[in-house]
Amino acid sequence: MMAPHHQPRVILHLDMDAFFAAVEVQDNPDLAGKPVIIGHPGPRGVVATCSYEARKFGVRSAMPSTTALRLCPNGIWVRGRMERYTEISRSIRERMRECTPLVEPLSIDEAFLDLTGIVQDLEGGAGIGRTLKEQIVQDHGLTSSVGVAPNKFLAKIASDLEKPDGLVLFPMEAVQTRLWPMAVEKLWGVGPKTGERLKAGGVHRIEGLVKRPESAITSLVGERAARHLRALARGEDSRPVVASREAKSISSERTYETDLTDPDDIDRAFLARAEHVARELRRDHLAARTVHIKIRTGDFKTWTRAATLSEPTNLAEGIVHEAREMYRARIDLHGKGVRLLGVGVSHLVQADSGQPSLFPDPSEERARKLARATDEVRDRMGEKSVTRARLLKKK
């Protein structure tokens, strides 16, 4: 009897290039070729991401806005539009699922795809990667970088090698020539502290993790970490691509440039966050049983509260009502302003999975009809095509 043929693994990692900034440039061509920074330039701001033109000045994601302003004083600051980014991300995700059902999102702009059995080898994976990149350009005018390898770790490394708009194959044969010369910080699990320990022990490059005795690495980082890092250094990673599961929670929060002290501003902020969460629930055909709120004051003291609803909902009216009640009854800021405000939901169920009420609440029915109508308009014309009057900026 012949032994079964072993199918080689083919893993693809796709990473959108400067995703938020690229979307802004695509929607506003006047920004093309300019140092675009997504975030807020205020003293409390943080860079979400930036264009490659801004990166030339040293601007990076998660950098304090004050630092980015100093490095790139002529940068063009754009406040992020998460609804728009999410909309495009969903479309790209659908393109991925046309290639394989095994898609594991890592974030809004990157994911792993397992193409094992769909293609014969890495070259076949590169063909799918090339087609996927072309489709994303046709659909949205955006570029992406793709890595194709026998496992997740090498695929992730590969997608970063020739950014932007790269397509890199990384077979096991390339580990010594391409992986070993890299700094140890490139390995998953090597943060600042572990990196310092390794360098203090003379291990600066990935090659050193393999060529040094295991006992020497163990003495620096411990037995478990040493085994993990040495395996990665050899290009070994057996973790499967896990298809995305249903969300366990959905939340929306915002940090404000100046603390909110006006009760009306705080009330409107609750509505804005609840509206965003409700929209996400309806998009995923879900409803929530539990509402959460998060409040942080200027001195960084943080409150979190949660309450369970009598019936699951995906309407902003029900979510914001519970959020406001928790804030009024269970939080006392002692006159301090709100630096951050968030609303979230959990204990999610499929929408309309419960027993329908024999006597529906007329106000809830009106809210449901209004939500359906606004969702239809937003799906056709964009998220900002319809706005509640309550959320319009005060003059």
Rosetta blueprint (number, residue, H / E / L):
1 M L
2 M L
3 A L
4 P L
5 H L
6 H L
7 Q L
8 P L
9 R L
10 V L
11 I E
12 L E
13 H E
14 L E
15 D E
16 M E
17 D L
18 A L
19 F H
20 F H
21 A H
22 A H
23 V H
24 E H
25 V H
26 Q H
27 D H
28 N L
29 P H
30 D H
31 L H
32 A L
33 G L
34 K L
35 P L
36 V E
37 I E
38 I E
39 G L
40 H L
41 P L
42 G L
43 P L
44 R L
45 G L
46 V E
47 V L
48 A L
49 T E
50 C E
51 S L
52 Y H
53 E H
54 A H
55 R H
56 K L
57 F L
58 G L
59 V L
60 R L
61 S L
62 A L
63 M L
64 P E
65 S H
66 T H
67 T H
68 A H
69 L H
70 R H
71 L H
72 C L
73 P L
74 N L
75 G L
76 I E
77 W E
78 V E
79 R L
80 G L
81 R L
82 M H
83 E H
84 R H
85 Y H
86 T H
87 E H
88 I H
89 S H
90 R H
91 S H
92 I H
93 R H
94 E H
95 R H
96 M H
97 R H
98 E H
99 C H
100 T L
101 P L
102 L L
103 V E
104 E E
105 P E
106 L E
107 S E
108 I L
109 D L
110 E E
111 A E
112 F E
113 L E
114 D E
115 L L
116 T E
117 G L
118 I L
119 V E
120 Q L
121 D L
122 L H
123 E H
124 G H
125 G H
126 A H
127 G H
128 I H
129 G H
130 R H
131 T H
132 L H
133 K H
134 E H
135 Q H
136 I H
137 V H
138 Q H
139 D H
140 H H
141 G L
142 L L
143 T L
144 S E
145 S E
146 V E
147 G E
148 V E
149 A E
150 P L
151 N L
152 K H
153 F H
154 L H
155 A H
156 K H
157 I H
158 A H
159 S H
160 D L
161 L L
162 E L
163 K L
164 P L
165 D L
166 G L
167 L E
168 V E
169 L E
170 F L
171 P L
172 M H
173 E H
174 A H
175 V H
176 Q H
177 T H
178 R H
179 L H
180 W L
181 P L
182 M L
183 A E
184 V H
185 E H
186 K H
187 L L
188 W L
189 G L
190 V L
191 G L
192 P H
193 K H
194 T H
195 G H
196 E H
197 R H
198 L H
199 K H
200 A H
201 G L
202 G L
203 V L
204 H L
205 R E
206 I H
207 E H
208 G H
209 L H
210 V H
211 K H
212 R L
213 P L
214 E H
215 S H
216 A H
217 I H
218 T H
219 S H
220 L H
221 V H
222 G L
223 E H
224 R H
225 A H
226 A H
227 R H
228 H H
229 L H
230 R H
231 A H
232 L H
233 A H
234 R L
235 G L
236 E L
237 D L
238 S L
239 R L
240 P L
241 V L
242 V L
243 A L
244 S L
245 R L
246 E L
247 A L
248 K L
249 S E
250 I E
251 S E
252 S E
253 E E
254 R E
255 T E
256 Y E
257 E E
258 T E
259 D E
260 L E
261 T L
262 D L
263 P H
264 D H
265 D H
266 I H
267 D H
268 R H
269 A H
270 F H
271 L H
272 A H
273 R H
274 A H
275 E H
276 H H
277 V H
278 A H
279 R H
280 E H
281 L H
282 R H
283 R H
284 D L
285 H L
286 L E
287 A E
288 A E
289 R E
290 T E
291 V E
292 H E
293 I E
294 K E
295 I E
296 R E
297 T E
298 G L
299 D L
300 F L
301 K L
302 T E
303 W E
304 T E
305 R E
306 A E
307 A E
308 T E
309 L E
310 S E
311 E E
312 P E
313 T E
314 N L
315 L L
316 A H
317 E H
318 G H
319 I H
320 V H
321 H H
322 E H
323 A H
324 R H
325 E H
326 M H
327 Y H
328 R H
329 A H
330 R H
331 I L
332 D L
333 L L
334 H L
335 G L
336 K L
337 G L
338 V E
339 R E
340 L E
341 L E
342 G E
343 V E
344 G E
345 V E
346 S E
347 H E
348 L E
349 V E
350 Q E
351 A L
352 D L
353 S L
354 G L
355 Q L
356 P L
357 S L
358 L L
359 F L
360 P L
361 D L
362 P H
363 S H
364 E H
365 E H
366 R H
367 A H
368 R H
369 K H
370 L H
371 A H
372 R H
373 A H
374 T H
375 D H
376 E H
377 V H
378 R H
379 D H
380 R H
381 M H
382 G L
383 E H
384 K H
385 S H
386 V L
387 T L
388 R L
389 A H
390 R H
391 L H
392 L L
393 K L
394 K L
395 K L
